[in-house]
Amino acid sequence: MAKEGTEIAEETEQMIDQKEPDNPVSAAVDPKEMRAVVLTGFGGLNKLKVTKKPMPEPQRGEVKIRVKACGLNFLDLMVRQGNIDNPPKTPLVPGFECSGIVESVGENTKGFEIGDRVMAFVNYNAWAEVVCTPLDFVYKIPDDMTFSEAAAFSMNFVTAYMMLFEVANLREGMSVLVHSAGGAVGLAVAQLCSTVPNVTVFGTASPFKHEAIKHSVTHVFDRNIDYVPEVKKISPDGVDIVLDCLCGENTGKSLTLLKPMGTYILYGSSNMVTGETKSFFSFAKSWWQVEKVNPIKLYEENKVIAGFSLLNLLFKQGGCNQVKTAVQKLLSLYDQKKIKPVVDSLWALEEVKEAMQRIHDRGNIGKLILDVEKSPTPLVSDVFTSTWEVLKGATEEESDKIVFLFLPSQKKI
Ligand SMILES: NC(=O)c1ccc[n+]([C@@H]2O[C@H](COP(=O)([O-])OP(=O)(O)OC[C@H]3O[C@@H](n4cnc5c(N)ncnc54)[C@H](OP(=O)(O)O)[C@@H]3O)[C@@H](O)[C@H]2O)c1
């Protein structure tokens, strides 16, 4: 399992020890080059490097974006580990979404002009100073939306929207169960549920997040406990919609909780991530534990089982128009101030390892953003040094408390 508490402290200490001498790749001055995060091979954090790459130029139908902010998703952690189906060849530039300013356009890019503020999906290559992507995946953003918000918007809100409204047909008075409720997709789900009258949201999350999310999630449970009896105490008939990003044994539990005419959607497999590198044991265990579904049973019980992958819909299944419609509806909800991305923290490109470790350690509430213009903040700040001095002389019980107090202060915003 991912590490928590004092284990996080050990991990962080090792990271500080191993931190390369401050040598960030300086902002590119050669107009033919740009800075980018490169994944040199599948594996641990040491496979990530910031380096210079040739400047991309837009092809026909493409828009060139001077990137301001990039979204860091749980999926990027799985890509780094090679924990995905048909992984592409390395080296590669990771990242699937960014925001920024249109710098130039290729032929046949009607609707976009130099200077437009945009957010975009990219089929890899997002974690760079400059990105070129087909205009089908680019959306103009409102004047009052910051670049960080925009980079936290598309993947999470589109995924949440498509699942709730396109697949499960969320309506007034329904109930929804969502896991990782304090994460980026989880909070987008909770916000979208609040746009429909009288929807009850059940969520699971690490205990330290409960206070922060209690206003958006109606009933929040510790992710370490068996949530099935807890949900049944409140709603004996179960729930109308289950959104499962964990997979494994969770699939069976979720189906038990589903009401007749209810919809279960599998959209992730976070349970496969345990250590820093891919574990074949966790991979096999997760798939082995998945409930084997008998269609005849589904028919008798009136249950719907579905799956959702936004990136496959966009990049493999030609779903860009469906996604565009969803983005328009979501931007309208943003304009009406009904939804707003929650940004957990901002990180420089050179801090990508620390940012990934934070999501692995379950430390985030909302979205992690790589801010392309941000300078790296040395991890060993005065606060850190003094905290470390205190830790050295503390008992195990005291250090648990100190680490817990200290960690939130690492937040960058
Ligand atoms: N299908 C799609 O189109 C699609 C699109 C976007 C995201 N997703 C999936 O949605 C899920 C959430 O993605 P996100 O980017 O929004 O991430 P996130 O929820 O912001 O961050 C990860 C959170 O997941 C929880 N978690 C569960 N299992 C974990 C594990 N083994 N290791 C570390 N953390 C774990 C932790 O929260 P707690 O400790 O509080 O539980 C952690 O803070 C992921 O499974 C992702 O692959 C799918």
The ligand as an SDF file (V2000), in Angstrom:
LIG
                    3D

 48 52  0  0  0  0  0  0  0  0999 V2000
  -11.2210    6.6750  -16.6820 N   0  0  0  0  0  0  0  0  0  0  0  0
  -10.8720    7.9480  -16.8290 C   0  0  0  0  0  0  0  0  0  0  0  0
  -11.1530    8.5700  -17.8600 O   0  0  0  0  0  0  0  0  0  0  0  0
  -10.1700    8.6360  -15.7050 C   0  0  0  0  0  0  0  0  0  0  0  0
   -9.8670   10.0080  -15.7780 C   0  0  0  0  0  0  0  0  0  0  0  0
   -9.2230   10.6150  -14.6870 C   0  0  0  0  0  0  0  0  0  0  0  0
   -8.8960    9.8490  -13.5720 C   0  0  0  0  0  0  0  0  0  0  0  0
   -9.2060    8.5150  -13.5570 N   0  0  0  0  0  0  0  0  0  0  0  0
   -8.9220    7.6970  -12.3650 C   0  0  0  0  0  0  0  0  0  0  0  0
   -9.5450    8.3220  -11.2670 O   0  0  0  0  0  0  0  0  0  0  0  0
   -8.8070    8.0690  -10.0740 C   0  0  0  0  0  0  0  0  0  0  0  0
   -8.4950    9.3920   -9.3860 C   0  0  0  0  0  0  0  0  0  0  0  0
   -7.6140   10.1230  -10.2300 O   0  0  0  0  0  0  0  0  0  0  0  0
   -7.0940   11.5660   -9.8390 P   0  0  0  0  0  0  0  0  0  0  0  0
   -6.1190   11.9450  -10.8900 O   0  0  0  0  0  0  0  0  0  0  0  0
   -8.2540   12.4390   -9.5250 O   0  0  0  0  0  0  0  0  0  0  0  0
   -6.2580   11.2880   -8.5050 O   0  0  0  0  0  0  0  0  0  0  0  0
   -6.5940   11.8180   -7.0310 P   0  0  0  0  0  0  0  0  0  0  0  0
   -7.8580   11.1890   -6.6100 O   0  0  0  0  0  0  0  0  0  0  0  0
   -6.4570   13.2860   -6.9750 O   0  0  0  0  0  0  0  0  0  0  0  0
   -5.3480   11.3260   -6.1270 O   0  0  0  0  0  0  0  0  0  0  0  0
   -5.1370   10.0850   -5.7450 C   0  0  0  0  0  0  0  0  0  0  0  0
   -5.9040    9.7380   -4.4670 C   0  0  0  0  0  0  0  0  0  0  0  0
   -6.3470    8.4100   -4.6750 O   0  0  0  0  0  0  0  0  0  0  0  0
   -6.4130    7.7310   -3.4490 C   0  0  0  0  0  0  0  0  0  0  0  0
   -5.7800    6.4130   -3.6540 N   0  0  0  0  0  0  0  0  0  0  0  0
   -6.4680    5.2800   -3.8780 C   0  0  0  0  0  0  0  0  0  0  0  0
   -5.6530    4.2640   -4.0660 N   0  0  0  0  0  0  0  0  0  0  0  0
   -4.4040    4.7540   -3.9610 C   0  0  0  0  0  0  0  0  0  0  0  0
   -3.1070    4.1540   -4.0570 C   0  0  0  0  0  0  0  0  0  0  0  0
   -2.9650    2.8490   -4.3020 N   0  0  0  0  0  0  0  0  0  0  0  0
   -2.0340    4.9370   -3.9140 N   0  0  0  0  0  0  0  0  0  0  0  0
   -2.1830    6.2580   -3.6810 C   0  0  0  0  0  0  0  0  0  0  0  0
   -3.3880    6.8740   -3.5820 N   0  0  0  0  0  0  0  0  0  0  0  0
   -4.4790    6.1210   -3.7190 C   0  0  0  0  0  0  0  0  0  0  0  0
   -5.7510    8.6210   -2.4160 C   0  0  0  0  0  0  0  0  0  0  0  0
   -6.8120    9.2510   -1.6810 O   0  0  0  0  0  0  0  0  0  0  0  0
   -7.3860    8.6200   -0.3130 P   0  0  0  0  0  0  0  0  0  0  0  0
   -6.2040    8.1420    0.4710 O   0  0  0  0  0  0  0  0  0  0  0  0
   -8.0870    9.7660    0.3090 O   0  0  0  0  0  0  0  0  0  0  0  0
   -8.3070    7.5000   -0.7080 O   0  0  0  0  0  0  0  0  0  0  0  0
   -5.0320    9.6810   -3.2490 C   0  0  0  0  0  0  0  0  0  0  0  0
   -4.9350   10.9290   -2.5940 O   0  0  0  0  0  0  0  0  0  0  0  0
   -7.5690    7.2640  -10.5330 C   0  0  0  0  0  0  0  0  0  0  0  0
   -7.8260    5.9020  -10.3920 O   0  0  0  0  0  0  0  0  0  0  0  0
   -7.4550    7.6130  -11.9940 C   0  0  0  0  0  0  0  0  0  0  0  0
   -6.7430    6.6530  -12.7550 O   0  0  0  0  0  0  0  0  0  0  0  0
   -9.8170    7.9170  -14.5920 C   0  0  0  0  0  0  0  0  0  0  0  0
  1  2  1  0
  2  3  2  0
  2  4  1  0
  4  5  1  0
  4 48  2  0
  5  6  2  0
  6  7  1  0
  7  8  2  0
  8  9  1  0
  8 48  1  0
  9 10  1  0
  9 46  1  0
 10 11  1  0
 11 12  1  0
 11 44  1  0
 12 13  1  0
 13 14  1  0
 14 15  2  0
 14 16  1  0
 14 17  1  0
 17 18  1  0
 18 19  2  0
 18 20  1  0
 18 21  1  0
 21 22  1  0
 22 23  1  0
 23 24  1  0
 23 42  1  0
 24 25  1  0
 25 26  1  0
 25 36  1  0
 26 27  1  0
 26 35  1  0
 27 28  2  0
 28 29  1  0
 29 30  1  0
 29 35  2  0
 30 31  1  0
 30 32  2  0
 32 33  1  0
 33 34  2  0
 34 35  1  0
 36 37  1  0
 36 42  1  0
 37 38  1  0
 38 39  2  0
 38 40  1  0
 38 41  1  0
 42 43  1  0
 44 45  1  0
 44 46  1  0
 46 47  1  0
M  CHG  2   8   1  16  -1
M  END
$$$$
